[in-house]
Amino acid sequence: MKPILTTFVALAGLAACTTTEKTESSRLPNIVLINMDDMGYGDVSLNGATGFSTPNIDKMAGEGIVFSHFYSPQAVCSASRAGLLTGCYPNRVGFSGALDHRAQMGINPDEQTIPELLKEKGYATAVFGKWHLGHHKKFLPLQHGFDEFYGIPYSNDMWPNHPVNKNYYPPLPLFEGNEVIEENPDQSHFTQNFTQRTLEFIQKNQENPFFVYLAHPMPHVPLFVSEAFKGKSEQGLYGDVIMEIDWSIGQINQMLEELNLAENTLVIVISDNGPWMTYGNHAGSSGGLREGKGTTFEGGQRVPCVMKWKGVTPEGAVCNSLTAGIDILPTLATLAESPIPEKKIDGVNLAELIKGNFETQPRSSFLYYYRRNNLEAVRSGNWKLVFEHHGRTYENNTIGKDGQPGKTPENVLIEKGLYDLRRDPGERYNVMEFYPEVVTELEALADEAREDLGDDLTDSPGNNRREPGRVDE
């Protein structure tokens, strides 16, 4: 694989010659969903990043909406992606943790995904980058609504050079559709090549409605960057990687402008969870939020989110409403005039917020689940109640450097606490004793969640959880 920095100009030139009249179905909005891996809340300039800049994300923010309270479905890779594509809390559809090469499960074919809903309305669909919802053929993207897949089946550290589990993983496969076309590909080309495939897909489908899911494998470790961006930042390799991802976003928005598609395309930029802070200078920033990936504190699940739809989203707006990755599916279904899935989902429709109607509050609460099925916290309005549990913490522990992780305890006792996220987004001041009525209200919300989805912390099985797909089915 070779990096390509100049092809955009050629593609744009081709597009200038295209005069074909749009079809009726193309009046439905195109959708570009860009999902980073482990990019923290503080890893963009608009949230205070230093030592590198993200001018293209900042430009998007100036032309669209920043969602300041946007949550990943769960603070870990596979679960987060399952929630994003199904509109469900991951534990509802049987997902937790991060699947690897041994996994005998994946996304259930009975679950309806974003691309499956959009294909019913005539959309062309593609995913480029990281999948992580099962590596067996029956779980790969082409079996779940995508027309094209070019990428890796799980995280980029699941290869023989893993810094801790050396030679535990097999060679990392690169897929084209359902076939492996290369093993242990050069990851320094990942960002550019997945961007290039996205640009080609957009150019190819400019006359039809399309949905493209660009799931960048980075800035998840191990970090790689092309020669074009090596040494560009003042924050070392991590900053270089973020700057190349930002370049990628700029290329996509530029092509949409060149093809006169910007006024009919919603572009969404998010991250799958917070920064993996044990990797030190190879990890991102939570922007002052508490903890990071693998925790249900804000640093683990509150992530950057910028949306832009020229002429539809207000310019330079900040939406402080509670929103989440599970809301993407019902939102896109609404915009594409497609019915939502028949089975119960947990997402809400954000279409009015996207159009700038911030008086609406489609989401009033959020459930923070982790591990197999632990309800570790609940949020209602600005109040968050954290339940006693054992979990990960990065505080007062060894942090790694240059690609080697530190030692991060996974079974530390986390005490119960109530936090006012309006005054204390860092979750440092437990005010439970001062607001017993708020605790009672949030406990009631948790009880409803336990009845519905269960909770291992209280031995509640839940009534409405569904099974994932299995290899032997």
C-alpha positions as CSV (number, residue, x, y, z in Angstrom):
1,M,0.0,0.0,0.0
2,K,1.3,3.4,-0.9
3,P,0.1,6.7,0.6
4,I,-1.8,9.0,-1.8
5,L,-1.8,12.8,-1.2
6,T,-2.6,14.0,-4.7
7,T,-5.4,11.9,-6.0
8,F,-8.1,14.3,-4.5
9,V,-7.2,16.9,-7.1
10,A,-7.6,14.3,-9.9
11,L,-11.0,13.2,-8.6
12,A,-12.2,16.7,-8.2
13,G,-11.2,17.4,-11.8
14,L,-13.3,14.4,-12.9
15,A,-16.2,15.6,-10.9
16,A,-16.1,19.0,-12.6
17,C,-17.0,17.3,-15.9
18,T,-20.1,15.6,-14.4
19,T,-23.4,17.2,-15.3
20,T,-25.8,14.2,-14.9
21,E,-29.1,15.3,-13.4
22,K,-29.7,14.1,-9.9
23,T,-32.2,11.3,-9.4
24,E,-35.3,11.6,-7.2
25,S,-33.7,9.4,-4.5
26,S,-30.6,11.5,-4.3
27,R,-32.5,14.3,-2.6
28,L,-32.2,12.3,0.5
29,P,-29.1,13.5,2.4
30,N,-25.8,11.8,2.0
31,I,-24.1,10.8,5.3
32,V,-20.4,10.7,6.1
33,L,-19.8,9.2,9.6
34,I,-16.2,9.5,10.8
35,N,-15.3,7.6,14.0
36,M,-11.9,7.8,15.6
37,D,-10.5,5.2,17.9
38,D,-9.5,6.4,21.4
39,M,-9.5,10.1,20.6
40,G,-10.1,12.0,23.8
41,Y,-12.4,14.9,24.5
42,G,-9.3,17.2,24.7
43,D,-7.7,16.0,21.5
44,V,-9.2,18.8,19.3
45,S,-8.2,22.5,19.3
46,L,-11.7,23.6,20.1
47,N,-11.5,21.7,23.4
48,G,-8.1,23.0,24.4
49,A,-5.6,20.7,22.6
50,T,-2.0,22.1,22.7
51,G,1.1,21.2,20.8
52,F,-0.8,20.4,17.6
53,S,-3.8,21.9,15.8
54,T,-7.0,20.5,14.2
55,P,-7.9,23.3,11.8
56,N,-10.2,21.1,9.7
57,I,-12.3,20.0,12.7
58,D,-12.3,23.6,13.9
59,K,-13.5,24.7,10.5
60,M,-16.3,22.2,10.7
61,A,-17.2,23.4,14.1
62,G,-17.3,27.0,12.8
63,E,-19.7,25.9,10.0
64,G,-21.7,23.5,12.1
65,I,-22.5,22.3,15.6
66,V,-20.3,21.2,18.4
67,F,-22.2,18.7,20.7
68,S,-20.5,19.3,24.1
69,H,-22.2,16.5,26.0
70,F,-22.0,13.6,23.5
71,Y,-21.3,10.1,24.9
72,S,-20.0,7.0,23.3
73,P,-22.3,4.0,23.9
74,Q,-19.7,2.3,26.1
75,A,-16.0,3.1,27.0
76,V,-14.5,0.2,24.9
77,C,-14.2,-0.6,21.2
78,S,-16.5,-3.4,20.2
79,A,-19.3,-2.4,22.5
80,S,-19.2,1.2,21.4
81,R,-19.4,0.3,17.7
82,A,-22.2,-2.2,18.4
83,G,-24.2,0.6,20.0
84,L,-23.4,3.1,17.3
85,L,-24.6,0.8,14.4
86,T,-27.6,-0.6,16.1
87,G,-28.9,2.4,18.1
88,C,-28.9,0.2,21.3
89,Y,-27.0,0.2,24.5
90,P,-24.4,-2.5,23.7
91,N,-25.6,-4.8,26.5
92,R,-29.0,-4.9,24.9
93,V,-27.6,-6.6,21.9
94,G,-25.1,-8.8,23.8
95,F,-21.9,-6.8,23.4
96,S,-19.3,-6.0,25.9
97,G,-15.5,-5.4,25.8
98,A,-13.3,-5.7,22.7
99,L,-13.5,-8.8,20.5
100,D,-10.2,-10.4,19.3
101,H,-9.2,-13.3,17.0
102,R,-10.6,-15.9,19.4
103,A,-14.1,-14.5,19.5
104,Q,-16.8,-16.9,18.4
105,M,-19.5,-14.2,18.4
106,G,-20.4,-11.1,16.6
107,I,-23.2,-8.9,15.6
108,N,-26.5,-10.8,15.4
109,P,-28.0,-10.9,11.8
110,D,-31.4,-10.2,13.4
111,E,-30.2,-6.7,14.5
112,Q,-30.9,-3.9,12.0
113,T,-27.9,-1.7,11.4
114,I,-27.7,1.8,10.0
115,P,-26.6,0.7,6.5
116,E,-29.4,-1.9,6.4
117,L,-32.0,0.8,7.1
118,L,-30.5,3.2,4.6
119,K,-30.2,0.6,1.8
120,E,-33.9,0.2,1.9
121,K,-34.0,3.8,0.7
122,G,-31.6,3.3,-2.1
123,Y,-28.3,4.3,-0.4
124,A,-24.9,3.1,-1.5
125,T,-23.0,2.0,1.7
126,A,-19.4,1.5,2.6
127,V,-17.1,1.1,5.6
128,F,-13.4,1.8,5.5
129,G,-11.1,1.2,8.5
130,K,-11.8,-0.7,11.6
131,W,-14.8,-3.0,12.0
132,H,-14.6,-4.8,15.3
133,L,-18.0,-6.5,15.4
134,G,-16.8,-10.0,14.7
135,H,-14.1,-11.3,12.3
136,H,-15.8,-14.4,11.0
137,K,-17.5,-14.1,7.6
138,K,-21.0,-14.1,8.9
139,F,-20.2,-11.0,11.0
140,L,-18.3,-9.0,8.5
141,P,-19.7,-5.7,7.0
142,L,-21.0,-7.1,3.7
143,Q,-23.3,-9.4,5.6
144,H,-24.7,-6.4,7.6
145,G,-25.7,-3.8,5.1
146,F,-22.5,-2.5,3.6
147,D,-21.7,-2.7,-0.1
148,E,-18.0,-2.2,0.4
149,F,-15.5,-3.0,3.1
150,Y,-11.8,-2.2,3.1
151,G,-10.1,-2.4,6.5
152,I,-9.2,-4.5,9.5
153,P,-11.6,-6.7,11.5
154,Y,-10.4,-5.6,15.0
155,S,-8.0,-3.2,16.8
156,N,-4.7,-2.4,15.1
157,D,-2.7,-3.6,18.2
158,M,-4.1,-7.2,17.8
159,W,-1.1,-8.4,15.9
160,P,2.2,-10.2,16.7
161,N,4.0,-7.0,17.8
162,H,1.6,-6.2,20.7
163,P,3.7,-4.6,23.4
164,V,2.5,-6.9,26.2
165,N,1.2,-10.0,24.6
166,K,4.0,-10.6,22.1
167,N,3.2,-13.2,19.5
168,Y,-0.2,-14.0,21.1
169,Y,-2.1,-12.5,18.2
170,P,-1.9,-13.8,14.6
171,P,-0.9,-11.5,11.7
172,L,-3.3,-8.6,11.4
173,P,-5.5,-9.2,8.3
174,L,-6.5,-6.5,5.9
175,F,-9.8,-7.2,4.2
176,E,-11.3,-6.3,0.9
177,G,-14.9,-7.3,1.1
178,N,-14.9,-10.8,2.7
179,E,-11.4,-11.7,1.6
180,V,-8.0,-11.1,3.3
181,I,-5.8,-9.4,0.8
182,E,-2.7,-8.7,3.0
183,E,-1.3,-9.6,6.5
184,N,0.4,-7.1,8.8
185,P,-0.1,-4.2,6.4
186,D,2.0,-1.1,6.8
187,Q,0.0,0.9,9.2
188,S,1.7,4.2,8.4
189,H,-0.5,4.2,5.3
190,F,-3.8,3.5,7.1
191,T,-5.1,7.1,7.5
192,Q,-4.3,8.1,3.9
193,N,-5.5,4.9,2.3
194,F,-8.8,4.7,4.2
195,T,-9.3,8.4,3.4
196,Q,-8.5,7.7,-0.3
197,R,-11.1,4.9,-0.5
198,T,-13.6,7.2,1.1
199,L,-13.0,9.9,-1.5
200,E,-13.3,7.4,-4.3
201,F,-16.6,6.1,-2.9
202,I,-18.0,9.6,-2.6
203,Q,-16.9,10.5,-6.2
204,K,-18.3,7.2,-7.5
205,N,-21.7,7.7,-5.9
206,Q,-22.2,11.4,-6.2
207,E,-25.4,10.9,-8.2
208,N,-27.0,8.7,-5.6
209,P,-27.6,8.9,-1.9
210,F,-24.7,7.4,0.0
211,F,-23.6,6.5,3.5
212,V,-19.9,6.1,4.2
213,Y,-18.5,5.1,7.6
214,L,-14.9,6.0,7.9
215,A,-13.7,4.2,11.1
216,H,-10.1,5.4,11.5
217,P,-8.0,2.7,13.5
218,M,-6.1,5.5,15.1
219,P,-5.1,7.2,17.4
220,H,-5.4,3.8,19.1
221,V,-2.0,2.4,19.7
222,P,0.3,1.4,18.1
223,L,0.6,4.8,16.5
224,F,1.7,5.2,12.9
225,V,1.8,8.2,10.6
226,S,2.8,8.8,7.0
227,E,6.0,10.5,6.0
228,A,4.0,13.6,5.1
229,F,3.0,14.2,8.7
230,K,5.9,12.8,10.6
231,G,7.3,15.4,13.0
232,K,4.6,18.0,12.2
233,S,3.4,18.5,15.7
234,E,5.0,19.6,19.0
235,Q,3.5,16.7,20.8
236,G,5.4,13.9,19.2
237,L,3.9,11.0,17.4
238,Y,0.5,11.3,18.9
239,G,0.1,14.9,17.7
240,D,1.3,13.9,14.3
241,V,-1.4,11.2,14.1
242,I,-4.1,13.6,15.1
243,M,-3.0,16.1,12.6
244,E,-3.1,13.5,9.8
245,I,-6.6,12.5,10.9
246,D,-7.6,16.2,10.8
247,W,-6.1,16.4,7.3
248,S,-8.3,13.4,6.3
249,I,-11.4,15.3,7.5
250,G,-10.4,18.3,5.5
251,Q,-10.0,16.3,2.4
252,I,-13.5,14.8,2.7
253,N,-15.1,18.2,3.3
254,Q,-13.2,19.7,0.4
255,M,-14.4,17.0,-1.9
256,L,-18.0,17.5,-0.9
257,E,-17.6,21.2,-1.8
258,E,-15.9,20.5,-5.1
259,L,-18.7,18.0,-6.0
260,N,-21.4,20.4,-5.0
261,L,-22.6,17.9,-2.4
262,A,-22.0,19.9,0.8
263,E,-25.6,21.2,0.9
264,N,-26.9,17.7,0.8
265,T,-24.5,15.9,3.1
266,L,-24.4,15.5,6.8
267,V,-20.8,15.0,8.1
268,I,-20.4,13.6,11.6
269,V,-17.1,13.4,13.5
270,I,-17.0,11.4,16.7
271,S,-14.7,9.0,18.8
272,D,-15.5,5.5,20.0
273,N,-14.4,6.3,23.6
274,G,-12.0,8.3,25.6
275,P,-8.1,8.2,25.6
276,W,-6.2,5.0,26.7
277,M,-4.2,7.0,29.2
278,T,-2.0,4.1,30.4
279,Y,0.1,4.7,27.2
280,G,1.3,8.1,28.4
281,N,2.7,10.2,25.5
282,H,1.1,7.8,23.0
283,A,-2.4,8.5,24.5
284,G,-4.7,11.4,24.2
285,S,-6.2,13.9,26.5
286,S,-9.5,13.8,28.4
287,G,-9.6,17.6,28.4
288,G,-9.7,17.7,32.2
289,L,-12.5,15.1,32.5
290,R,-11.9,12.3,35.0
291,E,-10.2,9.1,33.9
292,G,-10.3,7.7,30.4
293,K,-11.0,4.6,28.3
294,G,-12.4,1.6,30.1
295,T,-14.0,3.7,32.8
296,T,-17.5,5.1,33.2
297,F,-16.2,8.5,34.5
298,E,-16.6,11.3,32.0
299,G,-13.2,10.9,30.5
300,G,-14.1,7.4,29.4
301,Q,-17.3,8.2,27.5
302,R,-17.7,11.9,26.8
303,V,-16.1,12.4,23.4
304,P,-15.8,15.1,20.8
305,C,-18.7,15.4,18.4
306,V,-19.0,17.9,15.5
307,M,-21.8,17.8,12.9
308,K,-22.0,19.9,9.7
309,W,-24.7,20.0,7.1
310,K,-24.3,23.1,5.0
311,G,-27.4,25.2,5.0
312,V,-29.1,23.1,7.6
313,T,-26.9,23.1,10.8
314,P,-26.5,26.6,12.2
315,E,-23.0,27.9,11.9
316,G,-20.7,28.0,14.9
317,A,-23.3,26.7,17.3
318,V,-22.7,24.7,20.5
319,C,-25.3,22.3,21.7
320,N,-25.1,21.4,25.4
321,S,-28.0,18.9,25.2
322,L,-27.3,15.3,26.3
323,T,-26.6,13.2,23.2
324,A,-25.0,9.8,22.5
325,G,-23.7,7.5,19.9
326,I,-26.8,5.3,20.2
327,D,-28.8,8.3,18.9
328,I,-27.1,8.3,15.5
329,L,-29.2,5.4,14.1
330,P,-32.7,6.9,14.8
331,T,-31.5,10.3,13.6
332,L,-30.2,9.0,10.3
333,A,-33.3,6.9,9.8
334,T,-35.4,10.0,10.3
335,L,-33.4,12.1,7.9
336,A,-33.5,9.3,5.3
337,E,-37.2,8.8,5.8
338,S,-36.6,5.2,6.8
339,P,-38.5,3.4,9.6
340,I,-36.5,2.7,12.8
341,P,-35.8,-1.0,13.6
342,E,-38.7,-3.2,14.7
343,K,-36.9,-4.4,17.8
344,K,-36.5,-2.1,20.8
345,I,-33.7,0.4,20.5
346,D,-32.4,3.0,23.0
347,G,-31.4,5.9,20.8
348,V,-33.5,9.1,20.3
349,N,-33.9,11.3,17.2
350,L,-31.5,14.3,17.2
351,A,-32.8,15.7,13.9
352,E,-34.3,18.9,15.5
353,L,-31.0,19.6,17.3
354,I,-29.1,19.2,14.1
355,K,-31.4,21.8,12.5
356,G,-30.6,24.2,15.4
357,N,-33.8,23.8,17.5
358,F,-32.0,23.6,20.8
359,E,-35.2,24.1,22.8
360,T,-36.0,20.4,22.2
361,Q,-34.4,17.9,24.6
362,P,-34.8,14.5,23.0
363,R,-32.6,12.8,25.6
364,S,-33.0,13.4,29.3
365,S,-30.9,10.5,30.7
366,F,-28.0,8.2,30.0
367,L,-26.9,4.8,31.4
368,Y,-23.2,4.1,31.9
369,Y,-22.7,0.3,31.5
370,Y,-19.4,-1.4,31.5
371,R,-17.8,-4.9,31.7
372,R,-20.2,-7.7,31.0
373,N,-23.3,-5.9,32.3
374,N,-22.4,-3.6,35.1
375,L,-24.6,-0.5,35.6
376,E,-21.9,1.7,37.0
377,A,-23.6,5.1,36.7
378,V,-26.7,7.0,35.5
379,R,-27.1,10.6,34.4
380,S,-30.3,12.7,34.4
381,G,-30.0,16.3,33.4
382,N,-26.7,17.6,35.0
383,W,-26.7,15.1,37.8
384,K,-24.7,11.9,37.6
385,L,-24.9,9.1,40.2
386,V,-21.9,6.7,40.3
387,F,-22.6,3.4,42.0
388,E,-20.0,1.5,44.1
389,H,-18.1,-0.9,41.8
390,H,-14.7,-2.2,41.1
391,G,-13.0,-0.8,38.1
392,R,-10.0,0.7,36.3
393,T,-8.2,3.8,37.4
394,Y,-5.3,5.7,35.9
395,E,-4.8,7.9,38.9
396,N,-1.7,7.6,41.0
397,N,-0.4,4.7,38.9
398,T,2.4,4.1,36.5
399,I,1.9,5.7,33.0
400,G,3.8,4.3,30.0
401,K,5.9,5.9,27.3
402,D,6.7,5.6,23.6
403,G,4.3,2.7,22.9
404,Q,4.8,0.8,26.2
405,P,1.9,0.8,28.6
406,G,2.0,1.5,32.3
407,K,0.5,-0.5,35.0
408,T,-3.2,0.3,35.4
409,P,-5.2,-1.5,38.1
410,E,-8.5,-3.0,36.9
411,N,-10.1,-3.8,40.2
412,V,-10.0,-0.7,42.4
413,L,-13.0,0.1,44.6
414,I,-14.9,3.1,43.3
415,E,-17.1,4.6,45.9
416,K,-20.7,5.7,45.4
417,G,-21.0,9.4,44.6
418,L,-23.3,12.1,43.2
419,Y,-21.7,14.7,40.9
420,D,-23.1,17.9,39.5
421,L,-21.7,17.9,36.0
422,R,-22.6,21.6,35.4
423,R,-20.3,22.8,38.2
424,D,-18.0,19.8,38.4
425,P,-17.4,18.1,35.0
426,G,-14.2,16.6,36.5
427,E,-16.3,14.6,39.0
428,R,-14.1,15.6,42.0
429,Y,-16.7,16.6,44.5
430,N,-19.2,14.1,45.9
431,V,-22.3,16.0,46.9
432,M,-24.5,13.0,47.7
433,E,-25.1,14.0,51.3
434,F,-26.4,17.4,50.3
435,Y,-29.0,16.2,47.7
436,P,-30.7,13.1,49.0
437,E,-33.8,13.8,46.8
438,V,-31.6,13.7,43.7
439,V,-30.1,10.4,44.7
440,T,-33.6,9.0,45.2
441,E,-34.6,10.2,41.7
442,L,-31.5,8.7,40.1
443,E,-31.9,5.4,42.0
444,A,-35.4,5.1,40.6
445,L,-33.9,5.6,37.1
446,A,-31.4,2.9,37.8
447,D,-34.1,0.5,39.0
448,E,-35.9,0.9,35.7
449,A,-32.7,0.2,33.8
450,R,-32.0,-2.9,35.9
451,E,-35.5,-4.2,35.1
452,D,-35.0,-3.6,31.4
453,L,-31.3,-4.3,30.8
454,G,-30.2,-6.0,34.0
455,D,-27.2,-5.2,36.2
456,D,-24.5,-7.6,37.3
457,L,-23.7,-5.4,40.3
458,T,-27.1,-6.1,41.8
459,D,-27.6,-9.6,40.3
460,S,-30.4,-8.3,38.1
461,P,-30.8,-10.3,34.9
462,G,-33.0,-7.8,33.0
463,N,-36.0,-8.7,30.8
464,N,-35.1,-7.3,27.4
465,R,-31.5,-8.2,26.5
466,R,-30.8,-10.0,23.3
467,E,-28.2,-12.5,22.3
468,P,-25.3,-11.6,19.9
469,G,-24.6,-13.7,16.9
470,R,-22.7,-17.0,17.4
471,V,-20.4,-18.8,15.0
472,D,-22.2,-22.2,15.5
473,E,-25.6,-20.8,14.7
